[in-house]
């Protein structure tokens, strides 16, 4: 007479398989979901005798679920809108934390909390390394990533200006040429400074740096001088820079404006030349700016977050942490798209993207589920047939049992 426990073990195992497949299908649209599969193994065997050749005659006791395997292959990276969305292309996990407990996740559909912290959909803080004065500090340890929402960047007065220009060597004495340069005072107000060049003789030009009339009431200092060129049109005097060009008594209440006029590029070559060509302005730069309000942030492939301000400036605010484990199969799934480490997985090794075998980070993209719907439907049919077969075994055992009981009536 059949043992009902054999068929029941099959029904229980097939139920786990059906539940696993159903869970995969339910999470088809879950961000970065990793599909699972159930595997079986047979139970112990009972030896009920031997064959004539001495081979053991054994009967099995059924089946059990030996484990569920998670498929950690990468899902498709799908473009989105919004810098809060990001995905890992390759190995690794984002590190998130709640109540001091850290978890790992592949889901990068983050959002901002009311305090400006980058958080998951369930409120866990996204961890990373802070930036101090625009420099990432990994020695500071993991900290919640904070976005400067609503922050104002203070204005910076111009401290240096540079002009790239050519003065026409063929010009007659008394020829005037100007270079306009926008500069900023300590309050962030802009002023249109003008450098006026006047040819005073062979290979010599005077210069005069002025602000618009009415912008400053004091007498400027170090704002005039002479430029001397050699026979090749190279500036020979002054060299390096003209320091301390000062305009006191700004009428908008800002501090006295003082800046340097840099005459060399980063390689030490003069930026103002005198060649037999039309006088021209080829570029001006300066290091001042007005105040700015935070606008948004971007993330590069290394996970470095950069805030952008309304004045056009940017500021590094941190770098996302990326963790890897030796054995991803040993991770425990805790829900909410999270995993936790176990003795089987090994401890998480935390670093940053594009290092130590960790993948790159893609901004404005999300990793989709890696579930293959066609494979799941095929598996569903197989599991269904197995369940039906074990159900048939139960009814067969029941019929045999009833027939056996009927024999003694």
C-alpha positions in Angstrom: 0.0 0.0 0.0 1.3 3.4 -1.0 2.6 5.9 1.6 0.7 9.2 1.5 3.7 11.0 2.8 5.6 10.5 -0.5 2.9 12.2 -2.5 2.4 14.8 0.1 6.1 15.7 0.0 5.8 16.1 -3.7 2.8 18.4 -3.3 4.7 20.5 -0.7 7.8 20.7 -3.0 5.7 21.6 -6.0 3.9 24.3 -4.0 7.2 25.9 -3.2 8.1 25.8 -6.9 4.7 27.3 -7.8 5.1 30.0 -5.2 8.6 30.8 -6.4 7.5 31.1 -10.0 4.4 33.2 -8.9 6.6 35.5 -7.0 8.9 36.0 -10.0 5.9 36.8 -12.2 4.5 39.2 -9.5 7.8 41.1 -9.5 8.2 41.4 -13.3 8.1 45.2 -12.9 10.0 45.5 -9.6 13.1 47.6 -9.9 16.3 45.4 -10.0 14.3 42.3 -8.8 16.4 39.1 -9.0 14.5 36.0 -10.1 14.6 32.8 -8.1 14.3 29.1 -8.8 13.5 26.2 -6.5 15.6 23.0 -6.6 14.7 19.6 -5.2 16.4 16.6 -3.9 15.2 13.1 -2.9 14.7 12.0 0.7 16.2 9.0 2.4 15.7 5.4 1.1 14.6 2.3 2.8 16.2 -1.0 1.8 13.5 -3.7 1.7 15.7 -6.5 0.4 18.2 -7.6 -2.2 18.0 -8.9 -5.7 19.4 -12.3 -6.7 22.6 -10.6 -7.7 22.9 -8.9 -4.3 21.8 -5.5 -5.4 19.9 -3.5 -2.8 16.2 -3.1 -3.4 15.3 0.4 -2.1 12.2 2.5 -2.0 12.3 6.3 -1.7 10.5 8.4 0.9 9.7 11.4 -1.3 11.2 14.7 -2.1 12.2 18.0 -0.4 13.2 21.5 -1.5 16.9 21.6 -1.3 17.1 25.3 -1.8 16.1 28.4 -3.7 18.6 30.0 -6.0 18.7 33.7 -6.8 19.8 34.8 -10.3 22.0 37.8 -9.8 22.6 38.5 -13.5 22.0 42.1 -14.4 18.6 43.3 -15.6 18.2 45.6 -18.5 19.1 49.3 -17.8 16.2 51.4 -18.7 16.5 55.2 -19.3 14.4 57.4 -17.0 14.1 61.1 -16.1 15.4 62.5 -12.9 18.8 62.4 -11.3 17.4 60.5 -8.3 17.3 57.4 -10.5 20.6 55.5 -10.9 21.7 52.0 -11.8 24.8 49.9 -11.4 26.2 48.5 -14.6 28.1 45.4 -13.4 28.9 44.0 -10.0 28.0 45.5 -6.7 25.2 46.8 -4.5 24.2 50.2 -3.1 24.6 50.5 0.6 21.5 51.6 2.5 20.9 52.0 6.2 18.0 52.3 8.6 18.3 52.5 12.4 22.0 51.8 12.2 21.5 48.5 10.3 23.0 48.4 6.8 21.6 46.5 3.9 22.5 46.0 0.2 20.3 46.8 -2.7 20.5 47.0 -6.5 17.4 49.2 -6.7 18.5 52.8 -7.4 15.0 54.4 -7.5 16.0 56.9 -4.8 14.3 60.0 -3.6 15.0 63.0 -1.3 13.9 63.3 2.2 12.5 66.5 3.8 16.0 67.1 5.2 17.7 66.6 1.8 19.1 63.1 2.4 19.1 60.6 -0.5 16.8 57.8 0.6 15.2 54.6 -0.8 11.5 54.3 -1.5 11.1 52.8 2.1 13.0 55.6 3.8 16.4 54.0 4.2 19.4 56.4 3.9 21.7 55.9 0.9 25.3 55.7 2.2 28.5 57.1 0.7 31.5 59.2 1.4 31.2 63.0 2.1 33.1 65.8 0.3 35.0 68.3 2.4 35.6 71.6 0.4 34.8 69.7 -2.8 37.2 66.8 -2.1 35.9 63.3 -1.4 37.1 62.0 1.9 36.9 58.2 2.1 38.7 58.3 5.4 35.6 59.8 7.0 33.7 56.5 6.8 30.3 55.9 5.4 27.7 58.6 6.0 24.2 59.4 4.6 24.4 61.2 1.3 23.0 64.7 1.8 21.9 66.9 -1.1 22.1 70.7 -0.5 18.4 71.3 -1.4 17.5 75.0 -1.0 21.1 75.9 -0.2 22.7 79.2 -1.4 26.2 79.4 -2.6 27.8 82.6 -1.4 29.1 85.1 -4.0 32.8 85.3 -4.7 34.6 88.5 -5.6 36.8 88.4 -8.6 40.4 87.9 -7.6 42.0 87.2 -11.0 41.2 88.1 -14.6 42.9 86.9 -17.8 42.7 88.2 -21.3 43.8 86.5 -24.5 44.2 89.1 -27.2 46.3 90.3 -30.1 47.3 93.9 -30.6 48.0 94.9 -34.2 51.7 95.6 -34.7 50.9 97.5 -37.8 48.6 100.0 -36.1 49.6 103.6 -36.0 50.6 105.4 -32.8 47.4 106.5 -30.9 45.4 103.5 -32.0 43.0 102.3 -29.3 41.6 98.8 -28.7 39.5 97.6 -25.8 38.8 94.3 -24.0 35.6 94.1 -21.9 35.7 91.8 -18.9 32.8 91.1 -16.5 33.9 91.1 -12.9 32.1 90.6 -9.6 32.3 92.4 -6.3 32.0 90.9 -2.8 28.2 91.2 -2.9 28.0 89.2 -6.2 27.1 92.2 -8.3 28.6 92.3 -11.7 30.5 95.2 -13.3 31.7 95.6 -16.9 35.3 96.4 -16.6 37.1 97.6 -19.7 40.8 97.3 -20.5 41.8 100.0 -23.0 45.0 99.5 -24.9 46.6 102.6 -26.7 49.6 102.3 -29.0 52.3 104.6 -27.7 55.2 103.7 -30.0 57.0 100.8 -31.7 56.3 97.6 -29.7 54.7 99.5 -26.8 51.1 99.9 -25.7 49.7 101.5 -22.6 46.8 99.9 -20.8 44.1 101.3 -18.5 41.6 99.2 -16.6 38.4 101.0 -15.6 35.0 100.3 -14.2 31.9 102.1 -15.6 31.4 105.6 -14.3 29.6 105.7 -11.0 30.5 102.2 -10.0 33.2 103.3 -7.7 33.9 106.7 -6.0 37.5 106.2 -5.0 40.7 106.6 -7.0 41.8 103.3 -8.6 45.4 102.1 -8.1 47.7 99.9 -10.2 45.2 100.1 -13.0 47.5 101.6 -15.6 50.8 100.7 -17.1 52.8 99.9 -20.3 53.0 96.7 -22.3 56.3 96.1 -24.1 56.8 93.5 -26.8 59.9 92.1 -28.5 60.5 91.9 -32.2 58.7 88.6 -32.4 55.5 90.1 -30.9 56.0 88.4 -27.5 55.2 90.3 -24.3 58.3 91.0 -22.4 57.1 93.5 -19.8 55.3 93.2 -17.4 55.6 89.4 -16.9 53.4 87.0 -15.0 50.7 89.3 -13.7 49.8 92.8 -12.7 48.9 92.6 -9.0 46.5 94.6 -6.8 44.4 96.5 -9.4 42.1 98.1 -6.9 38.8 100.1 -7.1 37.8 101.5 -3.7 34.5 102.9 -2.7 32.1 100.8 -4.6 28.7 102.5 -4.7 26.7 99.3 -4.0 28.2 98.9 -0.6 30.5 96.1 -1.5 34.1 95.8 -0.3 36.8 97.5 -2.3 37.4 95.5 -5.4 41.0 94.2 -5.9 42.1 91.7 -8.5 45.2 90.6 -10.5 45.5 90.8 -14.3 47.2 87.6 -15.3 49.3 87.9 -18.4 50.5 84.3 -18.7 48.7 81.0 -19.4 49.2 77.8 -17.3 52.4 77.0 -19.3 53.9 80.5 -18.7 53.3 81.8 -22.2 52.0 85.4 -22.5 48.4 85.6 -23.4 48.6 89.1 -25.1 50.6 89.2 -28.3 51.5 92.0 -30.8 51.4 90.6 -34.3 50.8 92.1 -37.7 47.1 91.1 -37.7 43.9 92.8 -36.8 43.5 93.5 -33.1 41.2 90.8 -31.5 39.9 89.5 -28.3 40.2 85.7 -28.2 38.8 85.1 -24.7 38.5 86.5 -21.2 38.2 84.6 -17.9 37.8 85.6 -14.3 37.2 83.7 -11.1 34.3 85.7 -9.5 30.7 84.8 -9.5 27.3 85.9 -8.1 25.5 84.0 -5.4 23.5 80.9 -6.6 20.7 78.7 -5.5 20.8 74.9 -5.7 19.2 73.6 -8.8 19.8 69.8 -9.1 22.6 67.2 -9.0 24.2 64.7 -11.3 26.1 61.5 -10.7 29.1 60.3 -12.8 30.2 56.8 -13.6 32.3 56.7 -10.4 29.3 57.6 -8.2 30.5 61.2 -7.6 27.6 63.5 -6.9 27.9 67.1 -8.2 25.5 69.8 -7.2 24.6 72.5 -9.8 23.7 76.1 -8.8 21.8 78.8 -10.6 25.0 80.8 -11.1 26.4 78.1 -13.3 28.8 76.8 -10.6 29.1 73.2 -9.5 30.2 71.6 -6.3 31.2 68.0 -5.4 28.9 66.9 -2.6 29.8 63.2 -2.1 30.4 59.8 -3.6 28.1 56.8 -3.4 29.4 53.7 -1.8 29.3 50.4 -3.7 29.7 47.0 -1.9 30.5 43.5 -3.1 30.5 40.1 -1.4 32.4 37.0 -2.1 29.3 34.8 -2.5 26.2 36.5 -3.7 24.3 33.3 -3.4 24.8 33.4 0.3 22.9 36.7 0.7 19.6 36.7 2.5 16.7 38.5 0.8 14.9 40.7 3.4 12.3 42.3 1.1 12.0 46.0 0.1 14.6 45.1 -2.6 17.2 44.6 0.1 19.8 41.9 0.9 21.8 41.3 4.1 25.1 39.5 4.4 25.5 36.1 6.1 28.3 33.8 7.1 27.8 32.1 3.7 28.0 35.3 1.7 30.9 36.8 3.6 31.2 40.3 4.9 30.5 43.2 2.4 33.6 44.9 1.0 32.7 48.6 0.6 34.3 50.9 -1.9 33.3 53.0 -4.9 32.2 52.3 -8.4 34.8 51.3 -11.1 37.2 50.0 -8.5 37.9 46.5 -7.1 35.8 44.7 -9.7 32.8 46.9 -8.9 30.6 48.1 -11.8 30.1 51.6 -13.1 27.2 53.8 -12.1 24.7 55.1 -14.7 22.7 58.3 -13.9 19.1 58.7 -15.1 18.7 54.9 -15.5 17.1 52.1 -13.5 17.8 48.4 -13.6 14.7 46.4 -14.4 13.8 42.9 -13.2 15.8 40.1 -14.7 12.8 37.7 -14.8 12.3 36.1 -18.3 8.5 35.8 -18.6 8.7 33.1 -21.3 10.9 30.9 -19.2 8.7 31.5 -16.2 5.6 30.4 -18.1 7.4 27.3 -19.2 8.4 26.5 -15.7 4.9 27.2 -14.5 3.5 24.5 -16.8 6.1 22.0 -15.6 5.4 22.8 -11.9 1.7 22.6 -12.6 2.0 19.2 -14.2 4.2 17.9 -11.4 1.6 19.1 -8.8 -1.2 17.4 -10.8 0.9 14.2 -11.0 1.4 14.2 -7.2 -2.3 14.9 -6.7 -3.0 11.9 -8.9 -0.7 9.8 -6.7 -2.7 10.9 -3.6 -6.0 9.8 -5.2 -4.4 6.5 -6.3 -3.1 5.8 -2.9 -6.5 6.6 -1.5 -8.2 4.2 -3.9 -5.7 1.5 -3.0 -6.3 2.1 0.6 -10.0 1.9 0.2 -9.7 -1.3 -1.8 -7.4 -2.8 0.9 -9.9 -1.9 3.7 -12.7 -3.4 1.6 -10.9 -6.8 1.5 -11.5 -7.3 5.2 -15.1 -6.4 5.3 
